[in-house]
Amino acid sequence: MAAGMLAPVLVLSTGRCGSTMVSDILSRHPGILSVSEFFSFVGPRAFVGRRLSGERMWRLYSRPGRPIRRLRHFGIPSELLYPLDDSAARFSLDDLPPILAITLPHLTAEYHDLYDECGRVVRAQPRQAPAEHHRRFFEWLAGRFRRKVWVERSGGSLLWGSRLLGAFPDARVIHVYRDGRDTALSMSRHPPFRVMLAIRNQLKPLGLDPMGWVGSASGRVVALLDELAGMLVRPERLRLDRVSLADFAWFWNQMIEMGDDLFGHFPSHRLLNVAFEDVQASPESEIRRIVRFISPELVDDAWLQTVSSIPRKTTSRFPRLGADERAAVTEACRPGLERLGYPVHAS
């Protein structure tokens, strides 16, 4: 860890639970580098290899991989920050660098200049493990923006939480979560999650279950299996209409159980649990709790007052479902709901 830097923080979540909101809040703090969706877009090859050159690492950061290529088939999520339809855009979807999709535009409006600067810095790095490349890159960005700590947040990061904690063994964890029933509903309306579950449903009869390998296999095996899945799954043949709400509830539950088994035993100085509903109900006190966990020295009352207006209260749509569907979704979520302390009932 670079001198003067605080121990890093990973925001781990199922996705569709308010973690993007947390990234947006932290990005406005003058002492925190909010690294958003870095690992989502760098993809499954993020930790493949033992000692990679800076040149090879820059290719990983700058050349579109499978996460970018999938956007051509399945649609562009609203979270994408790079302005593809802007006349001043240097890149199209065909050649969009992974770190320009969200990560760099999340940090500055001068993202093209920052991208060029990143290229020079990353290429100059010595041969080292991928995790060390990532750490040095984040620490350089933190220094570049005069921040004291970096916080990485990627949607659905509970899927590869074990890999992230293995790469950054000194990292603290902020676990952001939401009632699984509402999360499942949100996932069902979000194209990347619909595609993910449709791919799983198509591969499972072939004896391939992504949930079985993504959390435990080595980085190289995950990358190879991802390539294999890409060859076996034809985008035009995916049956998105066959993914049920109960499927999303099951998926949410799997991630919650994976996360709880992975870091549920961490001591309080290393783990902070944050419920989306609590942030909505008491934004200032919950955001204060988050920033105190990162470091008490970063508590800033003026900043707190400003960002406390970001969380917006929402009304659950779950009660509007039919009784049978509510019961099926609740049952699929039950183990995770119980672990998180949510009341378990179907209505």
ZIWODA-V288091 format. One record per backbone hydrogen bond with DSSP energy under -1.0 kcal/mol. CO is the residue of the C=O (numbers start at 0). NH is the residue of the N-H. Records with the same first field share a line. If there is no record, write none. Layout:
# ZIWODA-V288091
CO=NH + NH
This chain:
# ZIWODA-V288091
1=4
7=171
8=151
9=173
11=175
12=157
17=21
18=22
19=23
20=24
21=25
22=26
24=27
25=28
28=31
30=147
32=150
34=152
36=40
37=41
38=42
42=45
44=47
51=127
52=56
53=57
54=58
55=59
56=60
57=61
58=62
60=98
64=68
65=69
67=70
68=71
69=72 + 73
70=74
76=79
81=83
82=85
85=88
96=99
97=100
98=103
100=80 + 81
101=105
103=106 + 107
109=113
110=114
111=115
112=116
113=117
114=118
115=119
116=120
117=121
118=122
119=123
121=124
124=53
127=51
128=132
129=133
130=134
131=135
132=136
133=137
134=138
135=139
136=140
137=141
138=142
139=143
140=144
141=146
142=145
147=5
148=32
149=8
150=34
151=10
152=36
153=156
155=158
157=160
159=163
160=164
161=165
162=166
163=167
167=170
171=9
172=271
173=11
174=273
176=275
178=182
179=183
180=184
181=185
182=186
183=187
186=189
189=193
190=194
191=195
192=196
193=197
194=198
195=199
196=200
197=201
198=202
199=203
202=205 + 207
203=206
208=211
209=213
212=216
217=221
218=222
219=223
220=224
221=225
222=226
223=227
224=228
225=229
226=230
227=231
228=232
233=236
234=237
237=239
238=241
239=242
243=247
244=248
245=249
246=250
247=251
248=252
249=253
250=254
251=255
252=256
253=257
254=258
255=259
256=260
257=261
258=262
259=263
262=265
266=269
269=172
271=174
273=176
274=278
275=279
276=280
277=281
281=285
282=286
283=287
284=288
285=289
286=290
287=291
288=292
289=293
290=294
294=297
295=298
299=303
300=304
301=305
302=306
303=307
305=308
306=309
316=319
317=320
321=325
322=326
323=327
324=328
325=329
326=330
327=331
328=332
329=333
332=336
333=337
334=338
335=339
336=341
